[in-house]
Amino acid sequence: MSTNPKHSDSSVLLRFILRNLKTLIIITSVAALASAVISLIIPNKFKSEVIVYPSSTSSISKALININSGAKTDLMEFGEEEKTEQLLQVLSSDMLRNEVINKFKLMEHYEIDTSADNKFTQLKEKFESNIKFKRNEFMAVEISVLDEDSKKAAEIANGIAEILDIRMNTIQKERAIKGFQIVEKTYNDYVVYVKGLEDSLKFIMSLGVHDFEKQSEVLTQAYAEAVSKNNSAAIKAINEKLDVISKYGAQQYNLKEKLQNAAIQFNQLKEKYEEAKIDANEKMTNFFVVDHATAAEKKSYPIRWLIVLVSSVVTFVFSLISLLVYEKVKEIRSV
C-alpha cells in the first residue's frame, strides 16, 4: 500500500510547526507588538474626494446656438472615455501640479526642508503619495487627497477641481481666441468685398441700368416704334439709353449674380463669426461635479489592524521558512 507524498509532506510540516510552535509564537508576537507600536507612531490621515464627470462639449456655440442640428451637442450630456482621458491628462500635468503646490503652499504644509538639495523631489513624492487621480468603473474621474488635517484635505481636493476647470478653460480659450481672430479677419475682409459690390451696383443703377435683360427688351421695342414713326428725338434718346445699357449691362448682371452668391456665403461666414465670438468671450465648465469634497470624520490611514495582521503573517511565514532552512542545514552538516 503506497502512501500519498503530499499527505506525508503535510504531516512532516505540521509536526515541524508543532515542535517549534513556541518559538514561532514568540517571534510572531514580538513582531505584532513592534508593528502595533510603529503603527501608533504613523500619523493619522484623512481622505477627501471629488468625483467629476466630463461634459460632452466645452463649446457654448455648438451646444446652444448652432443651427446645424447634425452638429449640435447636448449641453447636459456626459462625455465619453476620450473626454475622461483628457481630464486625467491635464490633472497629471506639471503645470497643474505646480499651481496646486503654489496655491496651497505645499512645500511649507508638508514641512519640507527648503535648504535641501532634493527638496523638489521630496515635494513631488509627497504630492504623488497624498494626491491621486484615477478613472473609476463608471468613467468618472476621482480626485482623492490624503492629509493629516481633514479640512485641509477637503480644501485641496475642491481646489484641484477649480484649478482643473480654469486650466482647461485657459487651454481652450487660447485656441478659441486665435480661431476668432482668423474668422474675424476673413469676416471683415468679406464685409469690405460685399460693400464694394453694392457700391458698384448702386453706381450703375444711378446711370439708369436696373435690369439688363428687361430694359434691353423694352428699349428695343420702343426703338422699333420710334423708327416706324420717324421720331428722331425719341430715336436719339433711346439710343443714348441703349448705349449706357450696352456699356454697363453686363457688369450690372454680373454684379447681381456675385451679390446673390456673396449673400449666401456671407450668411454662413457670419454664423461662424458669431460662434467663434461666443467661444472666445464666454466660458463653460468642462465637467459636472458629482460629489464635492467634505472634511472626513474618520481617518482613512493607517489601518492599524491590517498593519499588525500583515506584519504578523509575514513574520510567521518568514520565521517558519528560516527554521526549516536552519534544520535542513543542520541535517546536511551532520551527514
Steps between C-alpha positions, in 0.01 A plus 500: 500500500653832384485818701401836356818718473300819546335365814839392629655843435208672673539276805871573519438875474227488762723306742779750437268794576374336820856425607601865450166654587626676809785667307266603216244644744766702682650641178156577351382663823807722513444599137131571566588714802770688307268564203226617737740750659623615159143538372425726797792724401367538142290819491130472419393617154153594382376447149280735295378440147352698213325301228446664162355393167635667185248692289446404138592847374673815617377709206203720592428581136478134395290412801256790486488706180623280215207472257644190339314230695751237391783688673304605806608349831298447814623742765398263780648183351789322672819454300639165394833325566704742291378797707583315822854434376538869415410597858753249636772632267450856622486384864833318453673798339792678668325833449196400705715337770705820535183710526368275778835513682511880483133554587510284814868564589569126512875542548426662834194283575697176455784646712768443239842646570539775239878493539520135390648430157219257416214708638305493172538121475373467856209730422407303187511171692282645776256637242472168318458300821226728637320618184374251244287513186330200342213395278239285671287224350225751413734713284510778760822659623582474871721763663606364840712678760653365822602740771555508875248788513154387383394855408821555305444177306153618394632848418776364277267254321243771422778739406644252248159476331487880471855518363421222253204695361704821475792319333278330241314824429834679455622238250175513305474878521841546337386296200156663495648853495744406223217344302281807552778730377529298178123494444471870589759600241329290233163643601620861488668444162177355366300797634729731300462277192117499519495877563709547185254292296205696638664838429583395143143380444357822644718707265382304194137525612543876544577509128161343430604137461271299726423178315719430199275246328160662559622851420668380179179333391282803580738754339544286188122491457472876563781562251312307231186704563696828487659400168160404355366843601821673385528665843860618496494646851377171646749304291785713635385466862454124469841461335664682790332266748593196292861617494505521882337158532738356242797642693393409855234233456733204516672643808162557666398140428830360632487718810148379585611136467808561713289669767254210508783249546674730746182525709495121548870482588474809718220346709708184552806705591298720734373189680860379544601847618227509766587148620872580520426826683292323764763227551773765532313718750296255705600198705331185621603239753660191347351250743217428740592474868310200636646518852683792658763417761402531865708467816514132602395409855700175510860441403576297187866428572668314659283188542678379811340158534594425140861607561522274805332208318720522189813545710411198716423274204817603314711450814346160569562377145851643487586347841362163394707501182809610692458215753447248219817619329688489830387141566592395147848652532551317832403171335743555214787587736433198717533262208 
